[in-house]
């Protein structure tokens, strides 16, 4: 993997001395250069700001040069704890700044200082030469950049977009692709530092992407920060920021642990903070946060919810390169406990409060593994598999069996080597597949056009003209509907949302073993998430893995748009004092239930046998769906889309008699369902405020969904 050439900079006051390497795998993982050189920033009295119209001016003796020295327009999106002081520093330096924020009132202080205001990211980007964005999370970053009236709509050749948000590599690459498609330049520049460094212009910028844009905006970065690093390709800046914040989060968790332990031992916590601050392990963070922490005060500089988000993203990055991070994983669980106790918006140092909770509800990976083994042992005992057959054999036969067991052990050893070599081979070819997946993604989503096709109106055989659609519409929806297993999971009402699915990816996990699926969505009227994930952790990840745990994603549905629930309204009984209709929410059949998988119980001591069997069936079904997407849909999506992936041939054909038997069973099931419906008491069903017919028409996998609009409600759903 090649290194990135850096421009030599004179008067460099410091270097990042240690050589840093990170082996990244597949397109999910950004490439990290071997050497990094920091660019020191001079005092505010001698800073130079290059005009974004590529016109330079002489440095001023004053901190605030005359405004006519800044003809170019700078946009700033997102005015939270970090964004507001960063934009303010640009204003104070004399820049022509235009701002936007979801909450307009947050723009007012900057408008009073001379900033302009535009009502959408699109308008800001169209008005400005370069636009900065500081958003809270990957979903917000994608929405503001690529959503409706997003910045990308106002971009074009000659413009630049600098994302200073903390996001993961794939999200940053996704945003970059959208801007490059418009002819604009993109630079990721996440920052190291919190509220106070942002206010004082002491941030550290970790940049990657378009080198020319980096050179252009460097003077602006110098106004907002004390140093900057250029790290090469898009994704490297995001990776560096996540690693830095992973270290920071782990350090704070450990520091908190020490303070709580010291207090329990009767040590003066203030003295402990002073000792740590003067010792070899001293860090500015300890001296800054410690005095407040010992008083249980946590003024917010960096919200705890953002620290936990960064830990989560860093752990995902580690999984993608098969790197074990047990300390960060443990810290992440601690931050999750703190969030569950209402500390999300406190400073991340409030994680110390989680250590004061008597019972930590979060299960460790070891606890979960023990739970799986306990469940497995219980099932084995129920099946009577604990009998020791060797005790029933004669000495002669037993000796022969012992020799056979040695032979079996030799076979098992060879088989283990086979699995290891196979995993290495799969990893090798997974890298070779990635460029093909990327080309498929670009064509399907209309990012690139295939040779020989123009953007002009096409003419059909009858001579009529029509407008050519972008990319391949509904590609993933139709690919999944062609597969028997997935077609059963996709009711008609889900199709509107799945039309916005633009890519599915997967990668293998090593610690813990398993795999992760990622579903990428365009901005849509159903939910806010841009990426939905599903992770499977398994024990003995060979040909017969045991599912340990499945982890989904919390879908942020827009009001009234949930596809996984329906609202039932029932008339009160005659004579009841309260005439108010009784309402309740019930779960619907939906593909999106896939992201809320069945979970193992926390206590296996009192598990009922029937519940165990039901749980096993649900988990097996869920795992089957996941492996179908991983092994069939993702690698052969085009064949599923065209219908060329014939499942009958794949499984050796289906006997006609078996088909007839299946049809008869289906008919019997339909009759039973009709009888059950007749026996049900009559009730009014209201779905999202509309009256629902009493009978639900049977869906067909070939039925096309209507094109959803923002104002429409989801179609009625079938109850699970």
Number of C-alpha atoms within 10 A of each C-alpha: 9 8 13 16 13 15 8 9 10 8 10 12 9 10 12 11 9 9 9 11 12 14 12 17 18 19 20 20 20 26 26 26 21 16 17 20 18 19 23 19 22 14 11 18 13 14 20 19 26 21 19 22 13 9 12 13 12 12 15 15 11 12 15 15 18 12 13 10 17 22 14 18 20 27 29 29 28 26 25 17 19 24 23 23 21 26 29 24 19 22 22 16 22 20 28 21 24 26 29 23 22 14 11 13 11 16 23 15 12 21 17 9 11 17 22 18 20 17 13 19 31 22 20 29 30 18 18 22 19 26 26 25 26 27 24 19 15 22 17 19 26 25 22 24 26 21 20 16 16 21 25 25 19 21 29 18 12 13 22 29 29 26 26 23 25 29 29 26 25 20 21 26 20 15 22 25 16 19 24 18 16 17 14 22 25 29 27 34 31 26 24 20 18 16 20 15 19 25 20 15 23 20 25 23 27 23 29 26 24 21 17 13 21 23 13 18 19 20 18 22 23 26 27 25 25 21 20 22 20 28 30 22 20 26 30 26 33 31 27 22 25 27 19 15 22 26 17 16 24 21 18 21 25 15 19 23 17 16 22 18 15 14 14 11 9 8 13 13 21 16 11 16 23 15 14 16 18 11 10 8 9 14 13 9 14 20 16 12 18 26 16 14 22 19 10 13 15 22 16 16 19 20 20 24 20 18 24 25 22 24 27 20 22 28 21 16 22 20 22 22 19 18 17 15 14 12 14 21 18 15 22 24 20 23 30 21 22 25 20 12 12 9 22 21 17 20 20 27 30 26 29 25 19 23 20 12 12 7 9 13 13 13 12 12 17 9 12 16 17 13 20 21 15 15 20 13 14 17 15 12 12 11 9 9 10 10 9 8 8 13 9 10 12 9 11 8 11 15 13 10 14 12 11 12 12 11 12 12 12 12 12 12 11 12 13 13 12 13 14 13 12 13 13 12 11 13 16 13 11 17 13 12 14 16 13 12 17 13 12 16 18 18 15 21 19 16 16 15 15 10 6 5 9 10 10 10 12 13 12 9 6 6 8 9 12 11 10 13 10 14 17 13 16 18 22 23 22 23 22 24 21 23 21 11 15 20 19 16 19 21 23 23 22 21 23 22 22 22 20 21 22 20 21 22 18 20 19 20 23 17 16 17 19 23 22 22 21 15 15 20 20 21 20 22 20 25 17 19 21 22 20 17 18 19 22 22 22 23 17 12 17 16 7 9 13 17 19 23 21 24 17 18 17 11 19 12 15 12 11 15 21 19 25 22 22 24 18 18 19 15 14 14 11 8 7 8 8 10 11 11 13 13 14 11 11 13 15 20 20 23 19 20 19 20 18 16 19 18 13 18 15 12 10 14 11 7 12 10 12 9 10 17 12 12 16 16 12 15 20 15 12 20 18 14 15 22 14 16 22 19 11 16 23 20 16 15 22 18 15 23 20 12 15 11 19 13 15 10 9 8 8 8 10 11 10 9 9 10 11 11 12 12 12 12 12 12 12 12 12 12 12 12 12 12 11 10 13 10 9 8 6 11 12 16 21 17 20 19 11 11 12 16 11 11 9 11 8 9 13 12 18 11 10 12 15 11 10 17 12 9 8 12 20 22 19 22 22 21 13 10
